[in-house]
Amino acid sequence: MTDVDYSCWSEQSAPRPMEEALPAVEPVISGYSEIPVRISGRHIHISREHLDLTYGSGFEISPYRDLAQPGQFAAKETLTIVGPKGVIEEVRILGPLRSKTQVEISGTDGYHLGIDPPVRDSGDIAGSPGIVLVGPSGAVTLREGVILAATHIHMHPKDASTLGLTDGDRVQVLVDGERDLIFNGVLVRVDNNFITEMHMDTDEANAAVIDDGSCVRIIGKILIS
């Protein structure tokens, strides 16, 4: 018989009551609470410094196709990412350039590469794992910058006002379909330049059995005490 590790159990601490374990939520009641989903594959946001090291000094990335969010695009250029245990080729760069390089992958990618990146909001890379980026003109070793991007919603101010939400709010989102699932603590980002849509990675989409372009529903606003 296989030995079972019971170290995570404690006879001295009873589980928290359900009402304390769950977040306090204010229901969102609106006919406009459904929003489309965009599934994000692995990609790289790159800085000027690291683009110079991998593609050559002064190199400029070229748009391959526009993304839904205005001003953002998938570039023609790709890089190879190298971890302690694996390699993934042709990881696309997204534009425009950023002040800091950030590599967004899925948990499945992390397993293949041999790294364990944290779930973080975009831009929060402090203390995250590093990785090697390889391009046609050279390579660079990142000391940090690899994350699993936390599920988030880009939202136009008009839609935010309709839903009673503001920038920085966190919400519950229901996937009502073949496999019902609730995403909890989804960050809402509000900006005049945004088109309203929810972003999740491929692992999350597979777990929810949801396709790119499908709609989900905001069902609650999490109340921060």
C-alpha positions as CSV (number, residue, x, y, z in Angstrom):
1,M,0.0,0.0,0.0
2,T,1.3,3.5,-0.8
3,D,2.3,5.5,2.2
4,V,0.1,8.6,2.7
5,D,1.6,11.9,3.9
6,Y,-0.7,13.4,6.6
7,S,1.6,16.2,7.5
8,C,-0.9,18.8,6.0
9,W,-3.5,17.7,8.6
10,S,-3.6,19.2,12.1
11,E,-5.6,17.8,15.0
12,Q,-5.1,21.1,16.8
13,S,-6.7,23.5,14.3
14,A,-10.3,23.1,13.1
15,P,-11.2,24.2,9.6
16,R,-12.5,27.8,9.3
17,P,-16.3,28.1,9.0
18,M,-17.4,28.4,5.4
19,E,-18.7,31.9,5.8
20,E,-15.2,33.0,7.0
21,A,-13.3,31.1,4.3
22,L,-15.2,32.6,1.4
23,P,-14.7,36.3,0.4
24,A,-17.5,38.8,1.1
25,V,-19.1,39.5,-2.2
26,E,-21.5,42.1,-3.4
27,P,-23.7,40.8,-6.3
28,V,-23.4,42.4,-9.7
29,I,-26.8,42.7,-11.2
30,S,-26.8,44.0,-14.7
31,G,-27.9,43.0,-18.2
32,Y,-24.5,43.9,-19.4
33,S,-22.4,41.7,-17.2
34,E,-21.4,39.3,-19.9
35,I,-17.9,39.9,-21.4
36,P,-15.9,38.1,-24.1
37,V,-12.8,36.0,-23.3
38,R,-9.4,36.2,-24.9
39,I,-7.1,33.2,-24.4
40,S,-3.5,34.2,-24.1
41,G,-0.8,31.8,-25.3
42,R,2.8,32.1,-24.0
43,H,4.4,35.4,-25.0
44,I,7.1,37.9,-24.2
45,H,6.9,41.6,-23.4
46,I,10.5,42.8,-24.1
47,S,12.6,45.8,-23.1
48,R,14.8,47.9,-25.5
49,E,17.9,46.5,-23.8
50,H,16.9,42.9,-24.2
51,L,15.7,43.3,-27.8
52,D,19.1,44.8,-28.6
53,L,20.9,41.8,-27.1
54,T,18.8,39.2,-28.9
55,Y,18.1,40.9,-32.3
56,G,20.8,43.5,-32.6
57,S,21.3,47.1,-31.5
58,G,18.5,49.4,-32.7
59,F,16.4,46.6,-34.1
60,E,12.7,47.4,-34.3
61,I,10.0,44.7,-34.1
62,S,7.4,44.5,-36.9
63,P,3.7,44.1,-36.4
64,Y,2.4,40.6,-37.4
65,R,-1.2,41.3,-36.4
66,D,-3.1,43.7,-34.2
67,L,-4.5,42.6,-30.8
68,A,-7.9,43.6,-29.6
69,Q,-6.5,46.2,-27.2
70,P,-5.8,49.4,-29.1
71,G,-2.1,50.0,-29.8
72,Q,-1.0,46.4,-28.9
73,F,0.2,43.9,-31.4
74,A,1.8,40.5,-31.9
75,A,5.2,41.0,-33.6
76,K,6.6,38.9,-36.4
77,E,9.7,38.3,-34.2
78,T,10.0,35.3,-31.8
79,L,12.5,34.1,-29.3
80,T,13.5,30.7,-27.8
81,I,13.1,30.4,-24.1
82,V,15.4,28.0,-22.2
83,G,14.8,26.7,-18.7
84,P,16.7,24.3,-16.5
85,K,14.9,21.2,-18.0
86,G,13.4,22.2,-21.3
87,V,13.3,24.6,-24.3
88,I,10.3,26.2,-26.0
89,E,10.9,27.7,-29.5
90,E,9.2,30.5,-31.3
91,V,7.7,32.3,-28.4
92,R,6.1,35.5,-29.9
93,I,7.1,39.0,-28.8
94,L,4.2,41.4,-28.2
95,G,4.5,45.1,-28.8
96,P,5.1,47.9,-28.1
97,L,8.3,47.6,-26.1
98,R,8.1,47.8,-22.3
99,S,10.4,49.1,-19.6
100,K,11.0,45.6,-18.2
101,T,11.0,42.3,-19.9
102,Q,8.2,39.9,-18.8
103,V,7.7,36.3,-20.0
104,E,4.1,35.0,-19.6
105,I,3.7,31.2,-19.8
106,S,1.3,28.6,-18.5
107,G,1.8,26.2,-15.6
108,T,2.2,23.4,-18.2
109,D,5.0,25.4,-19.9
110,G,6.6,25.9,-16.5
111,Y,6.6,22.1,-15.9
112,H,8.2,21.5,-19.3
113,L,10.9,24.2,-18.7
114,G,11.6,23.1,-15.1
115,I,10.6,26.3,-13.4
116,D,7.8,27.2,-11.0
117,P,6.6,30.7,-11.8
118,P,4.1,32.5,-9.4
119,V,0.7,33.8,-10.4
120,R,1.1,37.5,-10.6
121,D,-0.6,40.6,-12.0
122,S,1.2,41.9,-15.0
123,G,4.3,44.0,-14.1
124,D,4.8,42.3,-10.7
125,I,7.9,40.3,-11.5
126,A,10.0,40.9,-8.3
127,G,11.3,37.5,-7.0
128,S,9.9,35.5,-10.0
129,P,12.1,32.9,-11.7
130,G,14.5,33.9,-14.5
131,I,15.0,32.3,-17.9
132,V,17.3,32.5,-20.9
133,L,16.1,34.3,-24.0
134,V,17.8,33.3,-27.3
135,G,17.4,35.3,-30.5
136,P,19.2,35.4,-33.9
137,S,21.8,37.9,-32.7
138,G,22.5,36.7,-29.1
139,A,21.1,35.5,-25.8
140,V,20.3,37.1,-22.5
141,T,19.8,35.6,-19.1
142,L,16.9,37.1,-17.1
143,R,17.3,37.0,-13.3
144,E,13.6,37.4,-12.9
145,G,10.6,38.0,-15.1
146,V,8.7,34.7,-15.7
147,I,5.1,34.7,-14.4
148,L,1.7,33.0,-14.8
149,A,-0.3,36.1,-15.6
150,A,-3.3,36.3,-13.2
151,T,-6.7,36.3,-14.8
152,H,-7.8,39.9,-15.4
153,I,-10.3,42.0,-17.2
154,H,-9.6,45.0,-19.4
155,M,-12.6,47.3,-19.1
156,H,-13.8,50.5,-20.8
157,P,-15.0,53.2,-18.3
158,K,-18.5,53.1,-19.7
159,D,-18.8,49.4,-19.0
160,A,-17.3,49.8,-15.6
161,S,-19.8,52.5,-14.7
162,T,-22.7,50.3,-15.9
163,L,-21.4,47.5,-13.6
164,G,-20.6,49.7,-10.7
165,L,-16.9,48.8,-10.9
166,T,-13.7,50.9,-10.7
167,D,-10.1,50.4,-11.6
168,G,-8.5,47.9,-9.2
169,D,-11.7,46.1,-8.1
170,R,-11.6,42.4,-7.9
171,V,-14.6,40.3,-9.0
172,Q,-16.0,36.8,-9.3
173,V,-16.6,35.6,-12.8
174,L,-18.8,32.6,-13.7
175,V,-18.1,30.3,-16.7
176,D,-21.6,28.9,-17.3
177,G,-21.1,26.0,-19.7
178,E,-20.0,22.4,-20.1
179,R,-17.9,22.7,-16.9
180,D,-19.3,25.3,-14.6
181,L,-16.5,27.2,-12.9
182,I,-16.0,30.5,-10.9
183,F,-12.9,32.5,-11.2
184,N,-12.3,34.4,-7.9
185,G,-10.4,37.6,-7.3
186,V,-10.2,38.6,-11.0
187,L,-8.5,42.0,-11.3
188,V,-10.4,44.7,-13.2
189,R,-8.3,47.3,-15.0
190,V,-10.2,50.4,-16.3
191,D,-8.9,52.7,-19.0
192,N,-10.3,54.8,-21.8
193,N,-8.2,52.9,-24.3
194,F,-9.4,49.5,-23.3
195,I,-11.9,47.3,-25.0
196,T,-13.8,45.2,-22.4
197,E,-12.6,41.6,-22.4
198,M,-11.3,39.0,-19.9
199,H,-7.8,37.4,-20.4
200,M,-6.9,33.9,-19.2
201,D,-4.1,31.5,-20.1
202,T,-4.4,28.2,-22.0
203,D,-4.4,26.1,-18.8
204,E,-7.3,28.1,-17.3
205,A,-9.3,27.9,-20.6
206,N,-8.8,24.2,-20.8
207,A,-9.9,23.7,-17.2
208,A,-13.1,25.7,-17.9
209,V,-13.7,24.1,-21.3
210,I,-14.0,27.5,-22.9
211,D,-13.0,28.8,-26.3
212,D,-11.5,32.1,-27.4
213,G,-14.3,34.6,-28.0
214,S,-16.8,32.9,-25.6
215,C,-18.6,35.0,-23.0
216,V,-18.4,34.8,-19.2
217,R,-20.4,36.7,-16.6
218,I,-19.3,38.9,-13.7
219,I,-21.5,37.8,-10.8
220,G,-20.0,39.6,-7.8
221,K,-17.6,42.3,-6.6
222,I,-15.3,41.2,-3.8
223,L,-15.5,43.5,-0.8
224,I,-12.1,44.3,0.7
225,S,-12.3,44.8,4.4
